[in-house]
Amino acid sequence: MRWPNGDYRAALRAICGADEDKDLGFARPRRRKPPTTVADVDRKQFIRTAVG
């Protein structure tokens, strides 16, 4: 389930008599870590080193 918007959560809190989102069982979604990147490789140097 996706994180409901503020108006939706406020309505649910009012209907259920909850003080906070966590009382309804909602928790802030975790942010995904950005993908790791590989540093640029000097291809010519890599081939020279690999070939020997």
C-alpha positions in Angstrom: 0.0 0.0 0.0 1.2 3.5 -0.8 1.6 6.3 1.7 -1.8 8.1 1.7 -1.8 11.9 1.2 -2.2 14.3 4.0 -5.9 14.9 3.5 -6.7 11.2 3.4 -4.7 10.6 6.6 -6.4 13.5 8.3 -9.8 12.1 7.4 -8.9 8.7 8.7 -7.6 10.2 11.9 -10.9 12.1 12.4 -13.1 9.1 11.7 -11.0 6.8 13.9 -10.3 9.3 16.6 -6.6 8.9 16.3 -4.1 11.6 17.3 -1.3 10.7 15.0 -0.7 8.7 11.8 1.3 6.0 13.8 -1.9 5.4 15.8 -3.5 4.2 12.5 -0.6 2.0 11.8 1.0 4.2 9.1 4.7 4.6 9.1 6.7 6.9 6.9 8.0 5.0 3.8 11.7 4.4 3.7 13.6 6.1 1.0 15.5 3.9 -1.3 19.2 4.3 -1.4 20.5 5.7 -4.7 22.1 3.1 -6.9 25.8 2.7 -6.5 27.8 3.8 -9.5 31.1 2.5 -10.8 33.9 5.0 -11.3 34.8 5.7 -14.9 37.4 3.3 -16.2 40.2 4.4 -18.6 39.6 1.6 -21.1 42.9 1.8 -22.9 44.8 1.6 -19.6 42.6 -1.3 -18.5 43.3 -3.3 -21.7 47.0 -2.6 -21.4 47.1 -3.9 -17.9 44.9 -6.9 -18.6 46.9 -7.9 -21.7 50.2 -7.3 -19.9 
